[in-house]
Amino acid sequence: MKCSFTLICAALTASISFLTANHSAFSQAPKHSFLTADSSIGRIAIINEQCKTEWEMKIGPLHDLHLLNNGNVLMQTNWTKIIEVEPKSSKVVWEYDSATANGNAGKKLEVHAFQRLDNGLTMIAESGVSRIIEVDKSGKIVNEMPLKVSAPHPHRDTRLVRKLASGNYLVCHEGDGIVREYKPNGETAWEFAVPLFDKKPAPGHGVEAFGNQCFAAMRLPSGNTLISTGNGHAVIEVTPAKEIVWKIEQNDLPGIQLAWVTTLQVLPSGNIVLGNCHAGEKNPQIIEVSRDKKVVWSFHDFDRLGDSTTNTQVLTTNGEKVVAMR
């Protein structure tokens, strides 16, 4: 197992001579603790700044996760069931199953995004039935909004969805290759069709695949939108006028090849943390890059995580808490 930092891969079992030779680069690199999950090995875990596993739990398929302000983890155990877990005891303190709740019994659906809102409600995006709901602690629907999809499908309607400070919803429509911002009444406030950049789609999930099946989108303080393009192997920044003003493509990072780009998080430094899913054992699963496209930190560990490390949330950097941007 190993954690990688700045231009070096510092394996926990590396020799003393290796660490001595790279002492300067190692000491200057950031140290992160983070919440992460990999569906291929069925594990969600909190890994500390010393790269040791502090907590872990068995999971099924997963496409979203959050460390809440109360210290609990909001996660899913399969494609429909969302739970809130207390890490110290692994006790489930809240749960909701979209498969059977609120009129969904017998319907084909999956959940690929959820979020605990500031008012205590939980936002859930239900693919297949194509809707966003907000439920209270008892599971009662407080708000509901339909989604616009060309061909409803439980696995492809959405990937990550976030409710913005404005009250609007920013939705990644994987199947349609569109990032759309919805007003609470369901009207479209803004949308962006993820381009193919004059390339032909290619099947698969790894570095050989290609498409525009977007996974995550973040609204930046500037008003621009940061998008991970999924099997487009890229991260792009788009203005409200739909101009691409910055991007990282598949082979822009030295010694690293991007595959299905998933997680997006902007750190206080301005650096971007991205998930590099399905990229194979030669590539790190989590990468921190600067705006000038330098690799600042990475996590490359196929002992604890596998090739489906879809979601990560950095929790602390050098002992300082990282406040999530949304």
C-alpha positions in Angstrom: 0.0 0.0 0.0 1.2 3.5 -0.7 0.3 7.2 -0.6 1.9 9.4 -3.2 3.0 13.0 -2.5 4.1 15.7 -5.0 6.4 14.2 -7.7 7.3 11.1 -5.6 5.5 7.9 -4.5 6.3 7.5 -0.9 5.4 3.9 -0.1 4.8 3.2 3.6 7.3 0.3 3.3 9.8 2.3 1.3 13.5 2.1 2.3 15.2 4.7 4.5 17.5 5.6 1.6 14.6 6.4 -0.7 12.9 8.6 1.9 16.2 10.4 2.7 16.8 11.1 -1.0 13.4 12.6 -1.3 13.1 14.3 2.1 12.7 17.8 0.7 9.9 17.0 -1.7 8.2 14.8 0.9 8.3 17.4 3.7 6.7 20.1 1.5 3.9 17.9 0.2 0.4 18.3 1.8 -0.9 15.5 4.0 -4.6 14.8 3.7 -7.1 12.7 5.6 -10.1 11.7 3.5 -13.3 9.7 3.2 -13.2 7.4 0.2 -15.0 4.3 -1.3 -14.5 1.6 -3.8 -17.3 -0.5 -5.1 -15.1 -3.2 -6.7 -13.8 -4.3 -3.3 -16.9 -3.2 -1.3 -15.1 -0.8 1.1 -15.7 2.7 2.4 -13.0 4.1 4.7 -11.6 7.1 6.4 -7.8 7.3 5.9 -5.8 9.7 8.1 -2.9 12.0 7.3 -0.5 9.2 8.2 -2.1 7.1 5.4 -3.6 4.7 8.0 -7.2 3.5 7.9 -9.1 4.9 10.8 -12.5 3.4 10.0 -14.0 1.2 7.4 -17.2 -0.5 6.5 -18.5 -3.0 4.0 -20.6 -1.6 1.1 -22.2 -2.5 -2.1 -22.3 -0.2 -5.2 -21.8 3.5 -4.3 -21.7 6.8 -6.2 -21.9 9.3 -3.4 -20.7 10.0 0.2 -20.4 12.8 2.7 -18.8 13.3 6.1 -21.5 15.4 7.9 -20.9 18.3 10.3 -21.8 16.0 13.2 -19.0 13.6 12.3 -21.3 10.9 10.9 -21.0 9.5 7.4 -23.9 9.7 4.9 -23.5 6.9 2.4 -25.2 4.2 0.5 -25.0 0.4 0.9 -26.5 -0.4 -2.4 -28.2 1.4 -5.4 -31.3 2.4 -3.4 -30.5 2.4 0.3 -29.0 5.5 2.0 -27.8 5.4 5.6 -26.2 7.7 8.1 -23.5 6.0 10.2 -21.7 6.9 13.4 -18.1 5.9 12.6 -17.1 5.4 16.3 -19.6 2.6 16.7 -20.6 1.9 13.1 -24.2 2.3 14.3 -26.8 3.2 11.7 -28.6 6.3 13.0 -30.8 7.0 10.0 -31.8 5.2 6.8 -34.0 5.6 3.7 -34.6 3.0 1.0 -35.8 4.5 -2.3 -36.7 1.0 -3.5 -39.8 0.9 -1.3 -40.5 4.4 0.0 -42.9 7.1 -1.3 -44.6 5.2 -4.1 -41.5 3.5 -5.6 -42.4 -0.1 -4.7 -42.1 -2.3 -7.8 -40.4 0.4 -9.9 -37.0 0.2 -11.4 -34.8 2.9 -10.0 -31.3 3.6 -8.6 -29.8 6.4 -6.5 -26.6 8.0 -7.6 -26.6 11.2 -5.6 -27.8 12.5 -2.2 -27.0 15.4 0.1 -27.8 16.5 3.7 -29.1 20.0 3.4 -28.6 22.8 5.9 -32.2 22.6 7.0 -31.8 19.0 8.0 -33.6 17.5 5.0 -31.9 15.0 2.8 -31.9 15.5 -0.9 -32.1 12.4 -3.0 -31.9 12.1 -6.8 -33.8 9.0 -8.0 -32.9 7.7 -11.5 -35.4 5.7 -13.4 -38.3 7.5 -11.9 -36.5 10.7 -12.8 -37.1 13.0 -9.8 -35.3 14.8 -7.0 -36.9 14.6 -3.6 -36.2 16.1 -0.2 -37.2 14.0 2.8 -37.3 14.7 6.5 -36.0 12.4 9.2 -39.2 10.3 9.1 -38.8 9.8 5.3 -41.7 12.1 4.4 -41.3 14.0 1.1 -41.2 17.7 1.8 -40.1 18.8 -1.7 -40.2 17.0 -5.1 -39.1 18.1 -8.6 -39.2 16.1 -11.9 -36.0 15.7 -14.0 -35.8 16.1 -17.7 -34.2 13.1 -19.4 -34.4 11.9 -23.0 -34.8 8.3 -22.1 -35.4 7.5 -18.3 -33.0 4.8 -17.1 -32.2 3.7 -13.5 -28.5 3.6 -14.1 -28.1 6.6 -16.4 -30.4 9.4 -15.5 -28.0 11.1 -13.2 -24.7 11.0 -11.5 -23.9 13.6 -8.8 -26.5 16.2 -8.0 -26.0 19.2 -5.6 -28.4 21.7 -4.3 -26.8 25.2 -4.6 -26.9 28.0 -2.1 -29.4 29.7 -4.5 -31.8 26.8 -4.0 -31.3 25.6 -7.5 -30.1 22.0 -8.3 -27.0 21.3 -10.3 -27.5 17.9 -12.0 -25.1 15.7 -14.0 -27.2 13.8 -16.5 -24.9 11.0 -17.4 -26.9 9.3 -20.1 -27.7 12.6 -21.9 -24.2 14.0 -21.4 -25.6 17.3 -20.1 -25.1 19.3 -16.9 -28.3 21.1 -16.1 -29.2 23.6 -13.4 -32.8 23.4 -12.4 -34.9 26.0 -10.5 -36.9 24.5 -7.6 -40.0 24.5 -9.9 -38.3 22.3 -12.5 -37.5 25.0 -15.0 -34.1 25.0 -16.6 -31.9 27.9 -15.3 -28.7 26.8 -17.3 -27.4 23.8 -19.1 -24.3 22.7 -20.8 -23.9 19.8 -23.3 -20.5 18.2 -22.6 -18.7 18.1 -25.9 -16.9 15.2 -27.5 -14.2 17.5 -28.9 -14.5 16.0 -32.4 -13.7 12.5 -31.2 -15.8 9.4 -31.7 -17.3 7.6 -28.7 -15.6 4.4 -27.8 -17.1 1.7 -25.5 -15.7 0.5 -22.2 -14.8 2.0 -18.8 -11.0 2.3 -18.9 -8.5 4.5 -20.6 -9.5 3.2 -23.9 -13.1 4.3 -23.6 -14.5 7.7 -24.6 -17.7 9.7 -24.3 -19.3 12.6 -22.5 -20.9 10.8 -19.5 -20.4 13.5 -16.9 -20.1 12.5 -13.3 -19.7 15.7 -11.1 -20.3 19.4 -11.4 -19.5 22.2 -9.0 -20.5 25.8 -9.1 -17.5 28.0 -8.4 -17.6 31.3 -6.5 -16.8 33.0 -9.9 -20.0 31.7 -11.3 -18.2 29.2 -13.6 -19.0 25.5 -13.4 -16.3 22.8 -12.9 -17.3 19.5 -14.6 -15.7 16.1 -14.6 -16.5 14.5 -17.9 -16.6 10.9 -16.8 -15.4 8.7 -19.7 -14.3 11.9 -21.4 -11.1 11.7 -19.3 -11.2 15.3 -18.4 -12.1 18.2 -16.1 -13.4 21.3 -17.7 -14.3 24.8 -16.4 -17.2 26.4 -18.2 -18.5 30.0 -18.0 -22.2 31.0 -17.7 -21.8 31.8 -21.4 -20.8 28.1 -22.0 -17.1 28.9 -22.9 -14.5 26.4 -21.8 -11.8 28.5 -20.1 -9.7 25.7 -18.5 -9.3 22.0 -18.8 -7.2 18.9 -17.9 -7.2 16.2 -20.5 -6.3 12.5 -20.4 -2.5 12.8 -20.9 -1.8 16.3 -19.4 -0.4 15.0 -16.1 3.1 13.5 -16.4 3.2 9.8 -15.8 -0.5 9.6 -15.2 -3.3 8.6 -17.6 -6.9 9.6 -16.7 -9.8 7.3 -17.3 -13.3 7.8 -15.9 -13.0 11.1 -14.0 -15.4 11.2 -11.1 -14.9 13.0 -7.8 -14.4 16.8 -7.8 -13.4 18.9 -4.8 -11.8 22.3 -4.7 -9.5 22.8 -1.7 -8.8 26.1 0.1 -5.6 26.3 -1.9 -7.5 26.4 -5.1 -6.1 23.0 -6.1 -8.6 20.4 -7.4 -9.0 16.8 -6.2 -10.3 14.4 -8.8 -11.1 10.8 -8.9 -9.4 8.6 -11.5 -11.7 5.6 -11.7 -11.1 2.5 -13.9 -7.6 3.7 -14.9 -5.8 0.5 -13.9 -3.2 -0.3 -11.4 -0.5 1.8 -13.1 -2.4 5.0 -12.2 -3.4 6.6 -8.9 -7.0 6.5 -7.9 -7.1 10.0 -6.4 -5.2 13.0 -7.6 -4.7 16.6 -6.4 -3.7 19.0 -9.2 -2.9 22.7 -9.2 -4.3 25.1 -11.7 -1.1 25.0 -13.7 -1.6 21.2 -14.0 1.0 20.0 -11.6 0.4 16.9 -9.5 0.6 18.1 -5.8 -0.6 14.9 -4.1 -2.0 11.5 -5.1 -3.2 8.3 -3.6 -2.2 5.1 -5.3 -3.1 2.0 -3.3 -4.5 -1.1 -4.8 -4.2 -3.1 -1.6 -7.0 -1.1 0.2 -8.9 0.3 -2.8 -9.5 -1.1 -6.2 -10.2 0.2 -9.7 -13.7 1.6 -8.9 -12.7 4.3 -6.4 -15.5 6.7 -7.5 -15.9 9.1 -4.6 -13.6 10.9 -2.2 -13.9 13.8 0.2 -10.8 15.4 1.7 -11.4 16.1 5.4 -8.2 17.7 6.6 -5.0 19.1 5.2 -1.9 19.3 7.4 -4.2 19.1 10.5 -6.6 21.8 9.3 -10.2 21.0 8.7 -11.3 21.3 5.0 -14.7 22.9 4.6 -16.6 21.4 1.7 -17.6 23.8 -1.1 -21.0 23.4 -2.7 
